[in-house]
Amino acid sequence: MGFQVKAGLGWVLAGTAALALIGCQSQNSAQNDQPDMDESAKAAAAKYMDSASGDDWPGYGRTYGEQHYSPLDEINTGNVEQLGLVWSHDLGDGQSNTLPIEVGGTLYLANRTNLLHAIDVESGKELWQYDPKAQEASGFRNRQSWGSRGISWWNGKIYTGTMDGRLIAVDAKTGKEVWSALTVDPKDNVRYISGAPRIFNGKVIVGHGGADSGPGVRGYVTAYDAETGKELWRFYTVPGQPGVDNDWTTKMAAKTWAGEWWKMGGGGCAWNAMAYDPETDTVFIGTGNGYPWNYRIRSKGKGDNLFLSSVVALDGKTGAYKWHYQTVPAETWDYNSTMDIEFADLKIDGKMRKVLLHAPKNGFFYVIDRLNGELISAEPFAKVTWASHIDMKTGRPVENPGQRYENQTVSTVWPSLVGAHGWLPMAYSPKSQLAYLPTVELANAWNDKGVDYDNWKQPQNNIGDTGASAEYYPEGVGAPFGTSYLQAWDPVTQKQIWKVPTPGPFSGGVVATGGGLVFQGSLDGKFTAYSEKEGKVVWSFDAGAPVLAPPISFSHNGKQYVTVITGIGNSHGLFGKLMPSYISYRNQARRVLTFALGGKATIPPFVKGQFKPIEDKEYRPDAAAQARGMAKFELICSLCHGFAVGGGGTAPDLRTSAVPLNWEAFRSVVHDGALVPNGMPRFQDLDDQTLQDIRQYIRAKAQEKNKQ
């Protein structure tokens, strides 16, 4: 159900039941004493205000309102043709599609192995590195290899989350660790942090991922004192076991679940989207999908399952629940709402409204009053078949029949689980009052054939079994590999203003500027500036490598800069079959590129080798072993190495690797963890027969490619 909440009156409509909000304090929290704000902290807070000058980019979305907008206008539509490269800095193999930050003339970023870099803005010289040794500490979690999507700055410190669940504060000048807090249970081997920690009012808040990865993952967010690392409060996003867990979420939201969901964990991880309103001291979080994905397993096909796929408003001081809006009741397609939440002040029906903008995976663009949670409007921004529209009386989506892969039938559903909009952020310009939205058009053919709803068991030590199957290339659904585009969207009229196609199935993160420009990279290696009103290409740079990471813009010593990072990373490697054939792990430069007016630098040459599958003279067909190996590979290896050993750039294309040719070498890497420091997980739970089957499958796919 789409929930509409009147927080001031202390009630929320949940189905037909009115649930009292008396005593709605977050549980399992530390004392709610607040950090003192000295003068330096107040100066730090000023950088995060939406009205800030834009000289610095201290947090993921720049400011508390997360607009991914810079008010700077030195670079504008009239002179952008003079924009040029000032410097480039090579990062090596550990890059991810991360967003850098900048404060006081220093750039900061974290790569796929959580290695922190500090780089001088003017020269591109590396100032320091900090290695939390996350790969070695991650254990099973290393198999997910999402890396870091971003970091934050506050009062002279850099805040980063790690794959093993630590939140770490590092001195911004020296790179020395200031404090470290373990945000997960020491025995937890599933939860990890990939999203950027967010700063608000002297506190730092962080969630975690892992709901798709193993048993028992119940989502939560935790707030810490930014100066000391002391835990202040925690809010659970899905209920625990009634009668055992006494937190507010369990008391309220458990009424919307059925069965024994707590044994599976439930999911709902808040791994990305957060925003903060200092006027009301409200933290907004976007929550994830359920685990398992299949609603008939997770909740016996009953209830709305709060707070999955929701925007939830919390009190900044205590973590107490204020209100929520659920985008996908009874979620069953991996349609999470962890996509960015961005603020806007809009004139709607003659009245100024303080709103938040949200375009999650499900394909609807939501405008929500951020003061009380009222849904103002919601319209599809891409092809949507799972629902016909949003009922404005109830706030609920009106689902189309046959989309829930019911009775173990196949349902072809738009958008796919990749989402019409993924985690790569949109931007909102208060100047143009338009949102700039990277969009994906792709379908899934869903089914749960052969799944026993009542007796399904959670698999151990894998990251792929979710109680349902989703084919990415269903027949008869248009472009087989999906399409993407950047569009300008008017949140008042809920209409598209302009649209430009982008190559391949993914469209990169966006930044808008006060100079009337919208910057975005693309899979073909182009970094492009568009005019904000028409979507006209006004400048383009050949980066020589895919550019999906979100750009930023800032000023130092009176000069405006634009910075972006090149190279494929994160989960995009899963979709190697969708990627252009020239993208591979070894054939792309992973670099920081920084631009300014009058820049004359050129990118260093990068020698790309030809894609050449390894010649395997000892290969002998074995259909049974290959079939077994395929099942295991797609379940535990494809996340990094691509579906069907397709190679999408996140990790080496195994069809070109000599390692699978030698049994001892293959076992040393996969089973014994010889390359863990490089980011290759250890799979010590796989027996020799399974390893041989996976090896057979890899070699078979290389042979297939050689014959093409």
ROKE-722311 format. One record per residue (C-alpha): residue in three letters; x, y, z. Coordinates in steps of 0.05 Angstrom, whole numbers, padded with zeros to 5 digits, always signed. Layout:
# ROKE-722311
ALAXYZ
...
This chain:
# ROKE-722311
MET+00000+00000+00000
GLY+00022+00071-00012
PHE+00018+00100+00059
GLN-00004+00171+00072
VAL+00013+00195+00141
LYS-00009+00254+00183
ALA+00049+00257+00231
GLY+00024+00318+00267
LEU-00042+00284+00285
GLY-00004+00222+00308
TRP-00038+00172+00263
VAL-00025+00132+00200
LEU-00073+00096+00154
ALA-00048+00025+00145
GLY-00098-00016+00106
THR-00162-00007+00145
ALA-00129-00006+00213
ALA-00109+00057+00250
LEU-00044+00045+00286
ALA-00029+00091+00345
LEU+00039+00123+00345
ILE+00043+00133+00420
GLY+00112+00120+00446
CYS+00142+00110+00377
GLN+00215+00113+00399
SER+00270+00073+00364
GLN+00294+00014+00404
ASN+00362-00017+00414
SER+00392+00053+00413
ALA+00445+00085+00456
GLN+00431+00147+00497
ASN+00400+00202+00456
ASP+00448+00256+00479
GLN+00469+00300+00421
PRO+00538+00321+00398
ASP+00559+00391+00416
MET+00566+00437+00356
ASP+00628+00481+00364
GLU+00647+00535+00314
SER+00685+00489+00268
ALA+00626+00440+00267
LYS+00579+00498+00251
ALA+00624+00518+00193
ALA+00623+00446+00169
ALA+00547+00445+00173
ALA+00544+00508+00131
LYS+00577+00471+00073
TYR+00519+00421+00073
MET+00463+00472+00068
ASP+00426+00473+00001
SER+00440+00547-00001
ALA+00516+00536+00004
SER+00561+00570-00047
GLY+00582+00506-00082
ASP+00656+00518-00072
ASP+00661+00449-00040
TRP+00626+00383-00051
PRO+00630+00351+00019
GLY+00578+00295+00014
TYR+00548+00247-00036
GLY+00494+00294-00063
ARG+00535+00355-00044
THR+00485+00381+00007
TYR+00433+00355+00056
GLY+00381+00359+00001
GLU+00421+00311-00044
GLN+00405+00349-00108
HIS+00470+00331-00144
TYR+00470+00404-00165
SER+00525+00456-00164
PRO+00504+00530-00166
LEU+00571+00549-00198
ASP+00565+00583-00265
GLU+00636+00601-00287
ILE+00630+00543-00336
ASN+00566+00556-00375
THR+00532+00545-00442
GLY+00569+00606-00470
ASN+00639+00581-00457
VAL+00635+00506-00445
GLU+00671+00495-00511
GLN+00734+00520-00476
LEU+00729+00465-00424
GLY+00790+00421-00424
LEU+00827+00369-00384
VAL+00871+00397-00328
TRP+00899+00330-00304
SER+00885+00256-00300
HIS+00905+00207-00246
ASP+00909+00132-00256
LEU+00877+00089-00201
GLY+00899+00019-00222
ASP+00853-00041-00221
GLY+00812-00027-00159
GLN+00763+00025-00186
SER+00688+00025-00178
ASN+00633+00073-00203
THR+00645+00116-00142
LEU+00628+00189-00131
PRO+00687+00231-00106
ILE+00681+00290-00058
GLU+00721+00354-00051
VAL+00736+00401+00006
GLY+00788+00456+00009
GLY+00825+00438-00053
THR+00831+00363-00040
LEU+00792+00308-00075
TYR+00775+00244-00037
LEU+00749+00178-00063
ALA+00745+00104-00045
ASN+00754+00049-00095
ARG+00727-00022-00102
THR+00772-00049-00047
ASN+00753+00009-00001
LEU+00822+00040-00010
LEU+00817+00115+00005
HIS+00854+00166-00039
ALA+00867+00240-00026
ILE+00888+00279-00088
ASP+00908+00352-00097
VAL+00858+00388-00140
GLU+00907+00433-00176
SER+00961+00383-00193
GLY+00928+00315-00191
LYS+00983+00291-00144
GLU+00964+00237-00094
LEU+00971+00263-00023
TRP+00957+00200+00017
GLN+00923+00132+00017
TYR+00887+00095+00072
ASP+00876+00020+00066
PRO+00826-00010+00115
LYS+00845-00080+00091
ALA+00772-00093+00078
GLN+00783-00148+00027
GLU+00821-00191+00077
ALA+00770-00177+00132
SER+00707-00187+00090
GLY+00706-00263+00085
PHE+00642-00286+00052
ARG+00620-00214+00040
ASN+00678-00205-00008
ARG+00638-00247-00057
GLN+00592-00188-00070
SER+00648-00140-00088
TRP+00603-00079-00094
GLY+00659-00034-00071
SER+00645+00038-00049
ARG+00593+00082-00081
GLY+00616+00143-00042
ILE+00643+00175+00021
SER+00631+00239+00062
TRP+00670+00295+00096
TRP+00655+00329+00162
ASN+00696+00377+00204
GLY+00765+00353+00181
LYS+00748+00279+00175
ILE+00731+00232+00118
TYR+00678+00178+00132
THR+00677+00113+00094
GLY+00642+00046+00101
THR+00674-00021+00086
MET+00656-00088+00058
ASP+00664-00119+00128
GLY+00614-00071+00159
ARG+00660-00019+00191
LEU+00646+00055+00192
ILE+00713+00091+00195
ALA+00732+00164+00206
VAL+00800+00185+00176
ASP+00837+00251+00186
ALA+00827+00290+00121
LYS+00897+00320+00122
THR+00939+00259+00141
GLY+00898+00197+00123
LYS+00906+00171+00194
GLU+00848+00133+00225
VAL+00811+00173+00278
TRP+00759+00121+00299
SER+00726+00058+00274
ALA+00658+00029+00292
LEU+00634-00041+00273
THR+00562-00030+00250
VAL+00544-00103+00247
ASP+00547-00161+00296
PRO+00618-00190+00299
LYS+00590-00258+00279
ASP+00553-00229+00219
ASN+00585-00252+00154
VAL+00533-00225+00106
ARG+00520-00150+00117
TYR+00567-00100+00083
ILE+00570-00025+00070
SER+00573-00001-00002
GLY+00535+00065+00003
ALA+00562+00133+00025
PRO+00553+00149+00099
ARG+00512+00213+00106
ILE+00526+00271+00153
PHE+00473+00310+00191
ASN+00475+00356+00251
GLY+00541+00329+00277
LYS+00521+00257+00267
VAL+00537+00206+00214
ILE+00485+00155+00191
VAL+00498+00091+00152
GLY+00458+00030+00130
HIS+00482-00034+00099
GLY+00469-00083+00042
GLY+00466-00159+00042
ALA+00392-00176+00039
ASP+00401-00217-00024
SER+00463-00252+00001
GLY+00444-00299+00057
PRO+00398-00315+00115
GLY+00376-00271+00172
VAL+00388-00202+00143
ARG+00340-00152+00176
GLY+00353-00082+00151
TYR+00370-00023+00196
VAL+00404+00045+00197
THR+00449+00070+00253
ALA+00469+00140+00273
TYR+00536+00155+00307
ASP+00569+00216+00338
ALA+00612+00242+00280
GLU+00668+00263+00327
THR+00674+00202+00372
GLY+00640+00144+00335
LYS+00592+00133+00393
GLU+00527+00099+00372
LEU+00468+00145+00383
TRP+00408+00107+00355
ARG+00386+00051+00309
PHE+00322+00042+00269
TYR+00301-00025+00240
THR+00268-00022+00172
VAL+00231-00088+00177
PRO+00200-00122+00239
GLY+00234-00175+00281
GLN+00199-00232+00317
PRO+00136-00208+00352
GLY+00140-00217+00427
VAL+00215-00221+00425
ASP+00237-00157+00390
ASN+00205-00098+00423
ASP+00228-00042+00377
TRP+00177+00004+00345
THR+00182-00028+00275
THR+00162-00096+00303
LYS+00105-00067+00343
MET+00076-00031+00283
ALA+00099-00063+00219
ALA+00093-00136+00240
LYS+00018-00130+00229
THR+00034-00125+00154
TRP+00073-00190+00150
ALA+00053-00263+00154
GLY+00086-00330+00171
GLU+00155-00332+00204
TRP+00190-00280+00162
TRP+00240-00263+00217
LYS+00274-00330+00206
MET+00293-00306+00136
GLY+00309-00236+00159
GLY+00260-00199+00114
GLY+00310-00152+00079
GLY+00293-00079+00072
CYS+00365-00056+00073
ALA+00377+00019+00068
TRP+00441+00016+00028
ASN+00440+00081-00012
ALA+00386+00135-00010
MET+00386+00184+00048
ALA+00372+00259+00056
TYR+00365+00307+00114
ASP+00320+00367+00127
PRO+00353+00412+00180
GLU+00290+00454+00186
THR+00251+00396+00216
ASP+00310+00354+00238
THR+00284+00297+00195
VAL+00325+00241+00164
PHE+00296+00208+00102
ILE+00317+00138+00082
GLY+00300+00096+00021
THR+00291+00022+00037
GLY+00306-00041-00002
ASN+00270-00101-00028
GLY+00249-00161+00013
TYR+00287-00226+00022
PRO+00272-00274-00008
TRP+00245-00235-00067
ASN+00187-00282-00076
TYR+00130-00253-00035
ARG+00095-00321-00029
ILE+00155-00350+00007
ARG+00173-00289+00048
SER+00104-00272+00075
LYS+00058-00328+00051
GLY+00031-00279-00001
LYS-00002-00237+00053
GLY+00006-00165+00077
ASP+00041-00103+00051
ASN+00107-00119+00086
LEU+00129-00053+00117
PHE+00177-00019+00110
LEU+00201-00053+00047
SER+00209-00008-00015
SER+00191+00055+00023
VAL+00213+00125+00039
VAL+00215+00130+00115
ALA+00222+00195+00155
LEU+00257+00192+00222
ASP+00270+00242+00278
GLY+00343+00263+00273
LYS+00353+00267+00348
THR+00324+00200+00369
GLY+00313+00158+00306
ALA+00238+00157+00323
TYR+00190+00141+00266
LYS+00153+00201+00236
TRP+00120+00176+00172
HIS+00130+00133+00111
TYR+00106+00123+00040
GLN+00111+00053+00009
THR+00123+00052-00066
VAL+00113-00023-00077
PRO+00068-00059-00027
ALA+00081-00134-00023
GLU+00143-00124-00066
THR+00163-00185-00107
TRP+00205-00159-00166
ASP+00267-00131-00130
TYR+00236-00061-00138
ASN+00273-00028-00081
SER+00268+00046-00065
THR+00342+00058-00051
MET+00348+00106-00109
ASP+00366+00178-00090
ILE+00318+00223-00051
GLU+00325+00296-00073
PHE+00294+00360-00045
ALA+00257+00414-00084
ASP+00213+00473-00068
LEU+00158+00474-00120
LYS+00096+00515-00135
ILE+00040+00465-00142
ASP-00032+00488-00153
GLY-00012+00558-00134
LYS+00021+00539-00068
MET+00094+00530-00052
ARG+00108+00460-00027
LYS+00171+00431+00005
VAL+00176+00365-00030
LEU+00223+00307-00041
LEU+00232+00275-00110
HIS+00241+00200-00117
ALA+00248+00158-00180
PRO+00259+00087-00157
LYS+00267+00023-00196
ASN+00193+00012-00206
GLY+00187+00065-00261
PHE+00144+00117-00226
PHE+00167+00188-00210
TYR+00141+00209-00141
VAL+00132+00279-00113
ILE+00120+00275-00038
ASP+00110+00330+00014
ARG+00171+00323+00058
LEU+00137+00355+00117
ASN+00081+00305+00125
GLY+00090+00249+00075
GLU+00031+00266+00032
LEU+00036+00239-00039
ILE+00027+00298-00086
SER+00035+00262-00153
ALA+00064+00199-00184
GLU+00071+00183-00259
PRO+00111+00132-00299
PHE+00176+00159-00328
ALA+00192+00095-00368
LYS+00155+00034-00394
VAL+00117+00003-00337
THR+00073-00060-00340
TRP+00070-00083-00268
ALA+00020-00028-00250
SER-00026+00016-00292
HIS-00023+00078-00247
ILE-00021+00102-00175
ASP-00089+00112-00142
MET-00084+00182-00114
LYS-00139+00169-00063
THR-00102+00112-00030
GLY-00031+00124-00054
ARG-00029+00051-00076
PRO-00006+00025-00144
VAL-00061-00008-00185
GLU-00027-00072-00207
ASN-00040-00104-00274
PRO-00062-00176-00273
GLY-00013-00232-00288
GLN+00050-00193-00268
ARG+00065-00230-00203
TYR+00087-00295-00237
GLU+00029-00328-00202
ASN+00019-00404-00199
GLN+00090-00414-00225
THR+00074-00384-00293
VAL+00121-00337-00331
SER+00109-00262-00328
THR+00145-00213-00373
VAL+00150-00149-00332
TRP+00174-00078-00345
PRO+00218-00051-00316
SER+00269-00106-00301
LEU+00300-00117-00233
VAL+00356-00071-00258
GLY+00303-00017-00252
ALA+00280+00040-00297
HIS+00327+00081-00254
GLY+00384+00048-00215
TRP+00428+00074-00160
LEU+00467+00121-00207
PRO+00437+00187-00185
MET+00393+00236-00222
ALA+00402+00311-00211
TYR+00353+00366-00195
SER+00366+00439-00215
PRO+00329+00491-00173
LYS+00347+00539-00229
SER+00312+00502-00286
GLN+00265+00465-00237
LEU+00277+00401-00277
ALA+00303+00333-00256
TYR+00354+00300-00301
LEU+00342+00226-00298
PRO+00385+00168-00325
THR+00335+00117-00350
VAL+00338+00044-00370
GLU+00287+00005-00413
LEU+00294-00069-00400
ALA+00246-00126-00383
ASN+00250-00191-00343
ALA+00214-00256-00354
TRP+00198-00277-00283
ASN+00179-00346-00257
ASP+00184-00389-00195
LYS+00174-00456-00227
GLY+00191-00514-00183
VAL+00193-00472-00120
ASP+00158-00502-00059
TYR+00130-00440-00024
ASP+00119-00475+00042
ASN+00184-00513+00047
TRP+00234-00468+00013
LYS+00300-00467+00051
GLN+00349-00411+00051
PRO+00412-00432+00015
GLN+00478-00423+00050
ASN+00540-00390+00022
ASN+00513-00360-00042
ILE+00487-00293-00064
GLY+00436-00311-00117
ASP+00379-00356-00095
THR+00321-00310-00080
GLY+00262-00358-00091
ALA+00249-00334-00162
SER+00282-00333-00231
ALA+00287-00271-00275
GLU+00310-00280-00347
TYR+00342-00216-00374
TYR+00331-00228-00448
PRO+00259-00250-00458
GLU+00235-00260-00530
GLY+00190-00209-00564
VAL+00202-00150-00518
GLY+00238-00102-00564
ALA+00313-00090-00560
PRO+00340-00155-00531
PHE+00396-00121-00491
GLY+00357-00062-00467
THR+00363+00012-00483
SER+00380+00073-00441
TYR+00372+00148-00444
LEU+00378+00213-00405
GLN+00314+00252-00397
ALA+00294+00319-00368
TRP+00232+00313-00325
ASP+00186+00367-00300
PRO+00164+00346-00229
VAL+00106+00395-00228
THR+00072+00373-00292
GLN+00101+00303-00288
LYS+00120+00307-00362
GLN+00183+00292-00401
ILE+00216+00356-00429
TRP+00270+00325-00470
LYS+00304+00258-00481
VAL+00371+00237-00510
PRO+00392+00165-00522
THR+00453+00137-00488
PRO+00492+00077-00514
GLY+00482+00008-00484
PRO+00436-00014-00427
PHE+00461+00035-00373
SER+00459+00110-00368
GLY+00510+00144-00323
GLY+00502+00187-00261
VAL+00487+00261-00270
VAL+00506+00330-00243
ALA+00470+00395-00261
THR+00502+00464-00253
GLY+00484+00537-00247
GLY+00516+00548-00315
GLY+00456+00514-00348
LEU+00494+00449-00360
VAL+00480+00376-00347
PHE+00542+00330-00345
GLN+00538+00255-00356
GLY+00584+00199-00379
SER+00567+00138-00421
LEU+00589+00068-00436
ASP+00622+00088-00502
GLY+00674+00130-00464
LYS+00643+00198-00477
PHE+00637+00250-00422
THR+00584+00299-00446
ALA+00553+00366-00427
TYR+00481+00380-00447
SER+00443+00445-00446
GLU+00393+00440-00388
LYS+00333+00466-00427
GLU+00339+00430-00494
GLY+00384+00370-00481
LYS+00431+00394-00537
VAL+00502+00368-00536
VAL+00546+00429-00523
TRP+00612+00395-00505
SER+00640+00324-00506
PHE+00706+00292-00485
ASP+00731+00223-00506
ALA+00753+00192-00440
GLY+00777+00128-00472
ALA+00740+00085-00422
PRO+00668+00076-00399
VAL+00641+00133-00355
LEU+00583+00114-00310
ALA+00605+00145-00245
PRO+00569+00209-00222
PRO+00609+00273-00236
ILE+00617+00331-00187
SER+00633+00405-00195
PHE+00667+00451-00145
SER+00712+00513-00141
HIS+00782+00524-00115
ASN+00820+00590-00114
GLY+00766+00621-00157
LYS+00767+00567-00211
GLN+00709+00520-00225
TYR+00726+00447-00237
VAL+00688+00385-00260
THR+00713+00316-00239
VAL+00691+00246-00259
ILE+00720+00176-00253
THR+00725+00127-00311
GLY+00720+00051-00314
ILE+00666-00001-00303
GLY+00654-00024-00232
ASN+00603-00047-00181
SER+00546-00093-00204
HIS+00548-00073-00277
GLY+00597-00129-00290
LEU+00540-00177-00279
PHE+00510-00156-00345
GLY+00569-00171-00390
LYS+00523-00198-00443
LEU+00490-00130-00447
MET+00555-00091-00452
PRO+00588-00068-00517
SER+00640-00119-00537
TYR+00699-00071-00528
ILE+00689-00066-00453
SER+00732-00113-00413
TYR+00770-00111-00348
ARG+00839-00102-00378
ASN+00818-00056-00435
GLN+00796+00004-00396
ALA+00834+00058-00360
ARG+00810+00071-00289
ARG+00824+00144-00278
VAL+00804+00209-00244
LEU+00793+00263-00296
THR+00789+00336-00276
PHE+00768+00392-00323
ALA+00769+00469-00323
LEU+00763+00525-00373
GLY+00827+00529-00413
GLY+00852+00460-00393
LYS+00903+00434-00444
ALA+00923+00366-00416
THR+00913+00302-00454
ILE+00899+00233-00426
PRO+00959+00187-00427
PRO+00958+00132-00480
PHE+00926+00068-00457
VAL+00943+00006-00498
LYS+00882-00037-00507
GLY+00895-00110-00523
GLN+00850-00148-00571
PHE+00797-00192-00540
LYS+00824-00262-00552
PRO+00795-00324-00518
ILE+00850-00369-00491
GLU+00871-00427-00534
ASP+00856-00491-00496
LYS+00887-00552-00530
GLU+00871-00597-00471
TYR+00796-00582-00470
ARG+00749-00641-00477
PRO+00673-00633-00477
ASP+00634-00659-00417
ALA+00561-00638-00422
ALA+00542-00662-00352
ALA+00600-00626-00318
GLN+00587-00564-00359
ALA+00514-00562-00339
ARG+00531-00569-00265
GLY+00585-00517-00272
MET+00538-00468-00306
ALA+00488-00473-00249
LYS+00542-00457-00198
PHE+00577-00404-00239
GLU+00514-00364-00251
LEU+00497-00368-00177
ILE+00563-00348-00146
CYS+00611-00322-00200
SER+00570-00283-00250
LEU+00563-00222-00205
CYS+00634-00201-00222
HIS+00652-00242-00283
GLY+00585-00234-00320
PHE+00527-00278-00339
ALA+00549-00336-00384
VAL+00622-00316-00370
GLY+00606-00254-00410
GLY+00655-00207-00376
GLY+00628-00137-00362
GLY+00690-00101-00340
THR+00686-00108-00264
ALA+00731-00168-00262
PRO+00774-00205-00314
ASP+00739-00239-00371
LEU+00754-00312-00354
ARG+00749-00333-00427
THR+00816-00297-00437
SER+00849-00323-00373
ALA+00900-00378-00370
VAL+00882-00395-00298
PRO+00824-00442-00315
LEU+00871-00483-00359
ASN+00912-00506-00299
TRP+00876-00544-00243
GLU+00927-00526-00189
ALA+00926-00452-00207
PHE+00850-00451-00211
ARG+00842-00484-00143
SER+00894-00439-00112
VAL+00857-00376-00134
VAL+00785-00398-00124
HIS+00789-00444-00064
ASP+00851-00421-00027
GLY+00844-00346-00039
ALA+00910-00331-00071
LEU+00883-00266-00100
VAL+00841-00241-00041
PRO+00882-00177-00033
ASN+00866-00161-00106
GLY+00791-00169-00094
MET+00781-00241-00116
PRO+00740-00276-00061
ARG+00758-00343-00030
PHE+00708-00400-00040
GLN+00734-00450+00011
ASP+00665-00482+00016
LEU+00668-00509-00055
ASP+00692-00581-00061
ASP+00738-00605-00116
GLN+00683-00634-00159
THR+00645-00567-00159
LEU+00709-00530-00175
GLN+00723-00577-00233
ASP+00652-00567-00259
ILE+00658-00491-00257
ARG+00726-00496-00291
GLN+00695-00540-00345
TYR+00640-00489-00357
ILE+00689-00431-00363
ARG+00732-00470-00412
ALA+00671-00489-00453
LYS+00649-00417-00459
ALA+00719-00397-00482
GLN+00715-00452-00535
GLU+00648-00426-00559
LYS+00677-00356-00567
ASN+00737-00383-00605
LYS+00691-00416-00656
GLN+00652-00352-00670
